[in-house]
Amino acid sequence: MNTIKLYKWTNFQAVDGWDQKYGFSTDGVMSFDFVGEVDEAREYILPEGFHVAESNMGTEEIYDSKGRHYEIGAANGKPTLVSGGVRVHLSEAHTLGKL
């Protein structure tokens, strides 16, 4: 089982309908152009066939088994992998197996 650690960030200056209010990142450093905060990292399960590889720029990137690159997005407060019209929702690692 492959997992990835993601940090949830919040943009306190977001304007409704214009700016992104929250998102997820593999980097816990606050290097955005807005005032916000970054939560403690949580571990999420990557679906079968997905993996993390380091890019030439030194950042962690996510790919599927066909080599398609996925961006990290957000939906309903949870991380989502996005590539073209494909969306893959991630589950938090510690929530599996709990009733």
PEQUI-V441142 format. One record per helix or strand. SS is the DSSP state (alpha for helix, beta for strand). FROM is the first residue (numbers start at 0). LEN is the number of residues. If there is no record, write none. Layout:
SS|FROM|LEN  SS|FROM|LEN
This chain:
beta|2|9  beta|21|4  beta|35|3  beta|41|4  beta|50|4  beta|59|4  beta|68|7  beta|77|6  beta|85|4  beta|90|2  alpha|92|3
